[in-house]
Amino acid sequence: MKKEYFILRLHDIGAIKFGEFTLKSGHKSPFYFDLRDMISHPELLSKIAYMIVDEIKDSDFDYISGVPYTALPVATLVADILDKPLLFIRKEEKAYGTKNDIVGKFEPGGKCLIIDDLITTGESLIETAEKFKKAGLIVDDFFVIIDRSNNIKKHISNIGYNLHSLIELDKITEVLKENNRITVDQKIRIKEFTKKISYENKPGKNLENHLTKLLKAKIQSKKSNLILSLDIDNQKEFFRILQKTAKHIVMLKTHVDIINDFTPEFIVRLKEFAIKYDFMIFEDRKFADIGNTVKKQYYGGIFKIKNWAHFITVHTTPGEGILQGLFGETNNRSSFLLAKMSSAGNLMNETYTRKTFETGEKYADVVSGYICHATEKEKLKMLKNKIPKGQLMLVPGVKIHSGTDSVGQQYITIKDAVESGADCIIAGRGITEAENPEIAAKMYKEQAWKIYSARETSI
């Protein structure tokens, strides 16, 4: 099957659409590709598989994988034609049996070619490749049916992969124009749109609310991106450690509900410290209920958190209503959403994390960023790349040495956290349980700031 005929057939079955479509990024696109319905056209599906085979038959690989779901039927046919073993990564994490995310038999050291239907940013391909590499496979090459990007191949090459495509967007618009399926004006608008959303020019405005700006300014003025997690349960010890560490931190993370001898004077003194030592207050309440309930928890009770905490943490499990309940009556406070926690075995899968970023982008006036953790630098970098422009990534579980404690808290080093994109690191027991908390806080601050400064200068 010639590529021209293939393009026309995709247009015939509605896999290529033109008009105005709202993308996940919020952009209004003049075109849209949806190849999922190919599975209902077996003749077309089979011919696509043979076209791919013609392109890759001389390549060096031992296994074939398709990114679920759209590319998986095509990859299955390609594997059958070439008599190559098929592998794929489960889209949903398996929580029972072997809990193995990779389906199929393989030997470590083998090469795997990954097939996907489309590419715009390459995130799904890169994530798939990283999972295979972690299991011991080698991944050098990606193959996509349609490359709808604007020069994503350069970015893919820079991070160590080769991108191959069956058809590029320019070819599609050329064929459709020649066959009177689109107008000259449509072709021009499509070209302009792809330039607008290229990898080098990420879409979206800068989503800094006023408290995000204030925190960023404080990071620069104090030359510190250290957040101290002061999980101490009595006032005397709490303020003893704070007295020694306050000048080194940009923000203090509290758990007010663990203070055994809490009195309203605790808040008065805390606010005085914040003013004297120029840090912000971050109450790690982790709100996670319906809007009406969290509103009462935030505004009322004995703690009245809204009156003194600049930031709070929020789970997105209840949906957008939790942010509406918390901030419906205030615009002078902000939050950080839990996107990936640092506890072993947590249930925040990729879908949850993606939805959390989408919610935070929508409510950027009351969301300053995200709590993200990963024990591997590449995974943390991928999280950073998904965060909307202007919002921050705070990384918890930071210590001098990586590891896991007795109750499942996983730690990442200062160097790995900041090099992977952390805007602020959150450190607790590494400082509070040190023989000299003041010296420990100074060391954390200086190490993190040195790496952060070098990273920001190189951008």
Buried (B, 14 or more C-beta within 10 A) or exposed (E): EEEBEBBBBBBEBEBBEBEEBEEEBEEEBBBBBBBEEBBEBEEBBBBBBEBBBEBBEEBEBBBBBBBBEBBBBBBBBBBEBBEBBBBBBEBEEEEEEEEEBBEBEBEEEBBBBBBBBBBBBBEBBBBBBBBBBEBEBBBBBBBBBBBBBBEBBEBBEEEEBBBBBBBBBBBBBBBBBEEEBBEEEBBEBBBEBBEEBBBEEEBBEEBBBEBBEBBBEBBEEBBBBBBBBBBBEEBEEBBEBBEBBBBBBBBBBBBBBEBEEBEEEBBEBBEEBBEEBBBBBBBBBEBBBEBEBBBEBBBEEEBBBBEBBBBBBBBBBBEEBBBBBBBEEEEEBBBBBBBBBBBEEBEBEBEBBBBBBBBBBBBBBBBBBBBBBBBBBBBBBBBBEBBBEBBBBBBBBBBBEBEBEEEEBBBBBBBBBBBBBBBBBBBBEBBBEBEEBBBBBBBBBBBBBBBBBEBEEEE
